[in-house]
Amino acid sequence: MPPVGADPAGSPEAVRFCARRAEATLLEIGGAAHAVPLSHPADVTELIHDAGRATT
């Protein structure tokens, strides 16, 4: 699930609802744009590393 923030592509409420329904991990970054890997690369990298560690 993408990080939630100031993304005009989807309302934060709808993204949260979908994440809860999918039992997904949700990372919220205030003010993040739709291209969150470009605006917050360290946060995205940490989330990917956490996911990798959780599966080993």
PDB file of N, CA, C and O in Angstrom:
ATOM      1  N   MET A   1       0.845  -1.168   0.000  1.00  0.00           N
ATOM      2  CA  MET A   1       0.000   0.000   0.000  1.00  0.00           C
ATOM      3  C   MET A   1       0.891   1.230   0.000  1.00  0.00           C
ATOM      4  O   MET A   1       1.874   1.277   0.739  1.00  0.00           O
ATOM      5  N   PRO A   2       0.567   2.221  -0.809  1.00  0.00           N
ATOM      6  CA  PRO A   2       1.410   3.423  -0.861  1.00  0.00           C
ATOM      7  C   PRO A   2       1.285   4.247   0.404  1.00  0.00           C
ATOM      8  O   PRO A   2       0.261   4.189   1.085  1.00  0.00           O
ATOM      9  N   PRO A   3       2.307   5.007   0.722  1.00  0.00           N
ATOM     10  CA  PRO A   3       2.190   5.908   1.858  1.00  0.00           C
ATOM     11  C   PRO A   3       1.070   6.907   1.642  1.00  0.00           C
ATOM     12  O   PRO A   3       0.798   7.316   0.513  1.00  0.00           O
ATOM     13  N   VAL A   4       0.433   7.291   2.712  1.00  0.00           N
ATOM     14  CA  VAL A   4      -0.684   8.235   2.651  1.00  0.00           C
ATOM     15  C   VAL A   4      -0.175   9.617   2.990  1.00  0.00           C
ATOM     16  O   VAL A   4       0.626   9.774   3.912  1.00  0.00           O
ATOM     17  N   GLY A   5      -0.618  10.602   2.276  1.00  0.00           N
ATOM     18  CA  GLY A   5      -0.233  11.984   2.569  1.00  0.00           C
ATOM     19  C   GLY A   5      -1.110  12.932   1.798  1.00  0.00           C
ATOM     20  O   GLY A   5      -2.326  12.750   1.734  1.00  0.00           O
ATOM     21  N   ALA A   6      -0.510  13.931   1.219  1.00  0.00           N
ATOM     22  CA  ALA A   6      -1.254  14.936   0.462  1.00  0.00           C
ATOM     23  C   ALA A   6      -1.363  14.514  -0.994  1.00  0.00           C
ATOM     24  O   ALA A   6      -1.088  15.306  -1.896  1.00  0.00           O
ATOM     25  N   ASP A   7      -1.753  13.303  -1.219  1.00  0.00           N
ATOM     26  CA  ASP A   7      -1.815  12.743  -2.566  1.00  0.00           C
ATOM     27  C   ASP A   7      -3.195  12.968  -3.169  1.00  0.00           C
ATOM     28  O   ASP A   7      -4.172  12.392  -2.691  1.00  0.00           O
ATOM     29  N   PRO A   8      -3.298  13.787  -4.202  1.00  0.00           N
ATOM     30  CA  PRO A   8      -4.614  14.034  -4.798  1.00  0.00           C
ATOM     31  C   PRO A   8      -5.141  12.853  -5.603  1.00  0.00           C
ATOM     32  O   PRO A   8      -6.290  12.880  -6.045  1.00  0.00           O
ATOM     33  N   ALA A   9      -4.331  11.817  -5.805  1.00  0.00           N
ATOM     34  CA  ALA A   9      -4.767  10.661  -6.589  1.00  0.00           C
ATOM     35  C   ALA A   9      -5.742   9.774  -5.822  1.00  0.00           C
ATOM     36  O   ALA A   9      -6.449   8.972  -6.433  1.00  0.00           O
ATOM     37  N   GLY A  10      -5.795   9.898  -4.522  1.00  0.00           N
ATOM     38  CA  GLY A  10      -6.719   9.104  -3.725  1.00  0.00           C
ATOM     39  C   GLY A  10      -6.886   9.724  -2.356  1.00  0.00           C
ATOM     40  O   GLY A  10      -5.930  10.248  -1.782  1.00  0.00           O
ATOM     41  N   SER A  11      -8.098   9.665  -1.830  1.00  0.00           N
ATOM     42  CA  SER A  11      -8.305  10.276  -0.520  1.00  0.00           C
ATOM     43  C   SER A  11      -7.637   9.435   0.556  1.00  0.00           C
ATOM     44  O   SER A  11      -7.647   8.207   0.469  1.00  0.00           O
ATOM     45  N   PRO A  12      -7.064  10.064   1.557  1.00  0.00           N
ATOM     46  CA  PRO A  12      -6.426   9.320   2.641  1.00  0.00           C
ATOM     47  C   PRO A  12      -7.388   8.336   3.316  1.00  0.00           C
ATOM     48  O   PRO A  12      -6.979   7.246   3.714  1.00  0.00           O
ATOM     49  N   GLU A  13      -8.649   8.712   3.443  1.00  0.00           N
ATOM     50  CA  GLU A  13      -9.630   7.829   4.074  1.00  0.00           C
ATOM     51  C   GLU A  13      -9.819   6.554   3.253  1.00  0.00           C
ATOM     52  O   GLU A  13      -9.909   5.462   3.813  1.00  0.00           O
ATOM     53  N   ALA A  14      -9.879   6.688   1.939  1.00  0.00           N
ATOM     54  CA  ALA A  14     -10.059   5.519   1.076  1.00  0.00           C
ATOM     55  C   ALA A  14      -8.835   4.610   1.124  1.00  0.00           C
ATOM     56  O   ALA A  14      -8.970   3.386   1.140  1.00  0.00           O
ATOM     57  N   VAL A  15      -7.642   5.202   1.147  1.00  0.00           N
ATOM     58  CA  VAL A  15      -6.420   4.401   1.217  1.00  0.00           C
ATOM     59  C   VAL A  15      -6.344   3.680   2.546  1.00  0.00           C
ATOM     60  O   VAL A  15      -5.980   2.505   2.588  1.00  0.00           O
ATOM     61  N   ARG A  16      -6.680   4.358   3.638  1.00  0.00           N
ATOM     62  CA  ARG A  16      -6.678   3.716   4.957  1.00  0.00           C
ATOM     63  C   ARG A  16      -7.672   2.563   4.999  1.00  0.00           C
ATOM     64  O   ARG A  16      -7.358   1.489   5.513  1.00  0.00           O
ATOM     65  N   PHE A  17      -8.867   2.778   4.461  1.00  0.00           N
ATOM     66  CA  PHE A  17      -9.883   1.730   4.431  1.00  0.00           C
ATOM     67  C   PHE A  17      -9.369   0.496   3.681  1.00  0.00           C
ATOM     68  O   PHE A  17      -9.501  -0.631   4.159  1.00  0.00           O
ATOM     69  N   CYS A  18      -8.790   0.720   2.519  1.00  0.00           N
ATOM     70  CA  CYS A  18      -8.272  -0.399   1.722  1.00  0.00           C
ATOM     71  C   CYS A  18      -7.129  -1.111   2.445  1.00  0.00           C
ATOM     72  O   CYS A  18      -7.033  -2.337   2.400  1.00  0.00           O
ATOM     73  N   ALA A  19      -6.278  -0.354   3.100  1.00  0.00           N
ATOM     74  CA  ALA A  19      -5.153  -0.955   3.831  1.00  0.00           C
ATOM     75  C   ALA A  19      -5.656  -1.817   4.981  1.00  0.00           C
ATOM     76  O   ALA A  19      -5.162  -2.926   5.183  1.00  0.00           O
ATOM     77  N   ARG A  20      -6.624  -1.325   5.731  1.00  0.00           N
ATOM     78  CA  ARG A  20      -7.181  -2.127   6.836  1.00  0.00           C
ATOM     79  C   ARG A  20      -7.839  -3.389   6.299  1.00  0.00           C
ATOM     80  O   ARG A  20      -7.682  -4.471   6.864  1.00  0.00           O
ATOM     81  N   ARG A  21      -8.564  -3.244   5.222  1.00  0.00           N
ATOM     82  CA  ARG A  21      -9.263  -4.387   4.627  1.00  0.00           C
ATOM     83  C   ARG A  21      -8.274  -5.444   4.138  1.00  0.00           C
ATOM     84  O   ARG A  21      -8.551  -6.640   4.228  1.00  0.00           O
ATOM     85  N   ALA A  22      -7.133  -5.013   3.624  1.00  0.00           N
ATOM     86  CA  ALA A  22      -6.108  -5.937   3.132  1.00  0.00           C
ATOM     87  C   ALA A  22      -5.156  -6.381   4.241  1.00  0.00           C
ATOM     88  O   ALA A  22      -4.257  -7.190   4.010  1.00  0.00           O
ATOM     89  N   GLU A  23      -5.362  -5.844   5.455  1.00  0.00           N
ATOM     90  CA  GLU A  23      -4.467  -6.125   6.580  1.00  0.00           C
ATOM     91  C   GLU A  23      -3.021  -5.790   6.211  1.00  0.00           C
ATOM     92  O   GLU A  23      -2.089  -6.529   6.530  1.00  0.00           O
ATOM     93  N   ALA A  24      -2.866  -4.668   5.537  1.00  0.00           N
ATOM     94  CA  ALA A  24      -1.558  -4.216   5.049  1.00  0.00           C
ATOM     95  C   ALA A  24      -0.870  -3.318   6.068  1.00  0.00           C
ATOM     96  O   ALA A  24      -1.510  -2.746   6.950  1.00  0.00           O
ATOM     97  N   THR A  25       0.431  -3.210   5.929  1.00  0.00           N
ATOM     98  CA  THR A  25       1.183  -2.231   6.700  1.00  0.00           C
ATOM     99  C   THR A  25       1.036  -0.894   5.994  1.00  0.00           C
ATOM    100  O   THR A  25       1.218  -0.801   4.780  1.00  0.00           O
ATOM    101  N   LEU A  26       0.713   0.116   6.742  1.00  0.00           N
ATOM    102  CA  LEU A  26       0.486   1.435   6.162  1.00  0.00           C
ATOM    103  C   LEU A  26       1.457   2.423   6.782  1.00  0.00           C
ATOM    104  O   LEU A  26       1.513   2.567   8.003  1.00  0.00           O
ATOM    105  N   LEU A  27       2.211   3.096   5.949  1.00  0.00           N
ATOM    106  CA  LEU A  27       3.136   4.123   6.392  1.00  0.00           C
ATOM    107  C   LEU A  27       2.562   5.469   5.992  1.00  0.00           C
ATOM    108  O   LEU A  27       2.354   5.732   4.808  1.00  0.00           O
ATOM    109  N   GLU A  28       2.305   6.322   6.977  1.00  0.00           N
ATOM    110  CA  GLU A  28       1.774   7.646   6.681  1.00  0.00           C
ATOM    111  C   GLU A  28       2.883   8.676   6.794  1.00  0.00           C
ATOM    112  O   GLU A  28       3.552   8.777   7.823  1.00  0.00           O
ATOM    113  N   ILE A  29       3.070   9.437   5.732  1.00  0.00           N
ATOM    114  CA  ILE A  29       4.067  10.503   5.693  1.00  0.00           C
ATOM    115  C   ILE A  29       3.322  11.789   5.375  1.00  0.00           C
ATOM    116  O   ILE A  29       2.850  11.984   4.255  1.00  0.00           O
ATOM    117  N   GLY A  30       3.221  12.655   6.359  1.00  0.00           N
ATOM    118  CA  GLY A  30       2.486  13.906   6.182  1.00  0.00           C
ATOM    119  C   GLY A  30       3.039  14.749   5.047  1.00  0.00           C
ATOM    120  O   GLY A  30       4.246  14.972   4.959  1.00  0.00           O
ATOM    121  N   GLY A  31       2.156  15.213   4.183  1.00  0.00           N
ATOM    122  CA  GLY A  31       2.550  16.089   3.097  1.00  0.00           C
ATOM    123  C   GLY A  31       3.247  15.408   1.941  1.00  0.00           C
ATOM    124  O   GLY A  31       3.769  16.077   1.049  1.00  0.00           O
ATOM    125  N   ALA A  32       3.264  14.087   1.943  1.00  0.00           N
ATOM    126  CA  ALA A  32       3.943  13.366   0.861  1.00  0.00           C
ATOM    127  C   ALA A  32       3.181  13.515  -0.449  1.00  0.00           C
ATOM    128  O   ALA A  32       1.952  13.568  -0.465  1.00  0.00           O
ATOM    129  N   ALA A  33       3.924  13.580  -1.536  1.00  0.00           N
ATOM    130  CA  ALA A  33       3.329  13.669  -2.866  1.00  0.00           C
ATOM    131  C   ALA A  33       3.078  12.264  -3.406  1.00  0.00           C
ATOM    132  O   ALA A  33       3.462  11.278  -2.777  1.00  0.00           O
ATOM    133  N   HIS A  34       2.443  12.170  -4.557  1.00  0.00           N
ATOM    134  CA  HIS A  34       2.139  10.876  -5.161  1.00  0.00           C
ATOM    135  C   HIS A  34       3.418  10.094  -5.473  1.00  0.00           C
ATOM    136  O   HIS A  34       3.433   8.869  -5.349  1.00  0.00           O
ATOM    137  N   ALA A  35       4.467  10.767  -5.867  1.00  0.00           N
ATOM    138  CA  ALA A  35       5.747  10.121  -6.169  1.00  0.00           C
ATOM    139  C   ALA A  35       6.598  10.070  -4.896  1.00  0.00           C
ATOM    140  O   ALA A  35       7.691  10.633  -4.834  1.00  0.00           O
ATOM    141  N   VAL A  36       6.066   9.383  -3.889  1.00  0.00           N
ATOM    142  CA  VAL A  36       6.707   9.373  -2.574  1.00  0.00           C
ATOM    143  C   VAL A  36       8.131   8.820  -2.592  1.00  0.00           C
ATOM    144  O   VAL A  36       8.940   9.283  -1.788  1.00  0.00           O
ATOM    145  N   PRO A  37       8.497   7.862  -3.448  1.00  0.00           N
ATOM    146  CA  PRO A  37       9.888   7.416  -3.464  1.00  0.00           C
ATOM    147  C   PRO A  37      10.860   8.532  -3.851  1.00  0.00           C
ATOM    148  O   PRO A  37      12.035   8.486  -3.489  1.00  0.00           O
ATOM    149  N   LEU A  38      10.374   9.523  -4.580  1.00  0.00           N
ATOM    150  CA  LEU A  38      11.236  10.647  -4.955  1.00  0.00           C
ATOM    151  C   LEU A  38      11.302  11.704  -3.856  1.00  0.00           C
ATOM    152  O   LEU A  38      12.352  12.306  -3.631  1.00  0.00           O
ATOM    153  N   SER A  39      10.181  11.930  -3.172  1.00  0.00           N
ATOM    154  CA  SER A  39      10.163  12.976  -2.153  1.00  0.00           C
ATOM    155  C   SER A  39      10.618  12.491  -0.780  1.00  0.00           C
ATOM    156  O   SER A  39      11.062  13.296   0.038  1.00  0.00           O
ATOM    157  N   HIS A  40      10.513  11.182  -0.511  1.00  0.00           N
ATOM    158  CA  HIS A  40      10.904  10.622   0.790  1.00  0.00           C
ATOM    159  C   HIS A  40      11.611   9.278   0.596  1.00  0.00           C
ATOM    160  O   HIS A  40      11.137   8.255   1.091  1.00  0.00           O
ATOM    161  N   PRO A  41      12.737   9.270  -0.117  1.00  0.00           N
ATOM    162  CA  PRO A  41      13.384   7.995  -0.441  1.00  0.00           C
ATOM    163  C   PRO A  41      13.860   7.211   0.781  1.00  0.00           C
ATOM    164  O   PRO A  41      13.805   5.981   0.771  1.00  0.00           O
ATOM    165  N   ALA A  42      14.320   7.880   1.820  1.00  0.00           N
ATOM    166  CA  ALA A  42      14.809   7.159   2.999  1.00  0.00           C
ATOM    167  C   ALA A  42      13.678   6.411   3.698  1.00  0.00           C
ATOM    168  O   ALA A  42      13.871   5.281   4.147  1.00  0.00           O
ATOM    169  N   ASP A  43      12.498   7.031   3.794  1.00  0.00           N
ATOM    170  CA  ASP A  43      11.351   6.368   4.427  1.00  0.00           C
ATOM    171  C   ASP A  43      10.914   5.142   3.633  1.00  0.00           C
ATOM    172  O   ASP A  43      10.611   4.097   4.209  1.00  0.00           O
ATOM    173  N   VAL A  44      10.883   5.275   2.316  1.00  0.00           N
ATOM    174  CA  VAL A  44      10.483   4.155   1.458  1.00  0.00           C
ATOM    175  C   VAL A  44      11.515   3.030   1.536  1.00  0.00           C
ATOM    176  O   VAL A  44      11.154   1.855   1.598  1.00  0.00           O
ATOM    177  N   THR A  45      12.780   3.387   1.533  1.00  0.00           N
ATOM    178  CA  THR A  45      13.841   2.380   1.634  1.00  0.00           C
ATOM    179  C   THR A  45      13.747   1.626   2.949  1.00  0.00           C
ATOM    180  O   THR A  45      13.889   0.403   2.976  1.00  0.00           O
ATOM    181  N   GLU A  46      13.509   2.343   4.041  1.00  0.00           N
ATOM    182  CA  GLU A  46      13.387   1.691   5.346  1.00  0.00           C
ATOM    183  C   GLU A  46      12.201   0.730   5.374  1.00  0.00           C
ATOM    184  O   GLU A  46      12.303  -0.363   5.932  1.00  0.00           O
ATOM    185  N   LEU A  47      11.083   1.126   4.781  1.00  0.00           N
ATOM    186  CA  LEU A  47       9.896   0.265   4.734  1.00  0.00           C
ATOM    187  C   LEU A  47      10.201  -1.014   3.932  1.00  0.00           C
ATOM    188  O   LEU A  47       9.798  -2.106   4.333  1.00  0.00           O
ATOM    189  N   ILE A  48      10.893  -0.884   2.828  1.00  0.00           N
ATOM    190  CA  ILE A  48      11.253  -2.052   2.010  1.00  0.00           C
ATOM    191  C   ILE A  48      12.208  -2.970   2.778  1.00  0.00           C
ATOM    192  O   ILE A  48      12.056  -4.191   2.744  1.00  0.00           O
ATOM    193  N   HIS A  49      13.179  -2.391   3.462  1.00  0.00           N
ATOM    194  CA  HIS A  49      14.105  -3.203   4.260  1.00  0.00           C
ATOM    195  C   HIS A  49      13.374  -3.918   5.393  1.00  0.00           C
ATOM    196  O   HIS A  49      13.663  -5.081   5.678  1.00  0.00           O
ATOM    197  N   ASP A  50      12.437  -3.238   6.037  1.00  0.00           N
ATOM    198  CA  ASP A  50      11.655  -3.878   7.101  1.00  0.00           C
ATOM    199  C   ASP A  50      10.858  -5.060   6.556  1.00  0.00           C
ATOM    200  O   ASP A  50      10.768  -6.104   7.201  1.00  0.00           O
ATOM    201  N   ALA A  51      10.288  -4.893   5.385  1.00  0.00           N
ATOM    202  CA  ALA A  51       9.525  -5.980   4.771  1.00  0.00           C
ATOM    203  C   ALA A  51      10.417  -7.166   4.455  1.00  0.00           C
ATOM    204  O   ALA A  51      10.033  -8.316   4.665  1.00  0.00           O
ATOM    205  N   GLY A  52      11.609  -6.884   3.950  1.00  0.00           N
ATOM    206  CA  GLY A  52      12.553  -7.946   3.644  1.00  0.00           C
ATOM    207  C   GLY A  52      12.984  -8.708   4.878  1.00  0.00           C
ATOM    208  O   GLY A  52      13.073  -9.936   4.857  1.00  0.00           O
ATOM    209  N   ARG A  53      13.255  -7.981   5.963  1.00  0.00           N
ATOM    210  CA  ARG A  53      13.655  -8.627   7.223  1.00  0.00           C
ATOM    211  C   ARG A  53      12.522  -9.460   7.802  1.00  0.00           C
ATOM    212  O   ARG A  53      12.774 -10.487   8.432  1.00  0.00           O
ATOM    213  N   ALA A  54      11.294  -9.042   7.601  1.00  0.00           N
ATOM    214  CA  ALA A  54      10.144  -9.760   8.142  1.00  0.00           C
ATOM    215  C   ALA A  54       9.905 -11.086   7.458  1.00  0.00           C
ATOM    216  O   ALA A  54       9.220 -11.951   8.006  1.00  0.00           O
ATOM    217  N   THR A  55      10.455 -11.261   6.274  1.00  0.00           N
ATOM    218  CA  THR A  55      10.208 -12.500   5.532  1.00  0.00           C
ATOM    219  C   THR A  55      11.361 -13.496   5.632  1.00  0.00           C
ATOM    220  O   THR A  55      11.291 -14.578   5.049  1.00  0.00           O
ATOM    221  N   THR A  56      12.421 -13.147   6.364  1.00  0.00           N
ATOM    222  CA  THR A  56      13.558 -14.067   6.465  1.00  0.00           C
ATOM    223  C   THR A  56      13.629 -14.681   7.847  1.00  0.00           C
ATOM    224  O   THR A  56      14.522 -15.483   8.121  1.00  0.00           O
TER     225      THR A  56
END
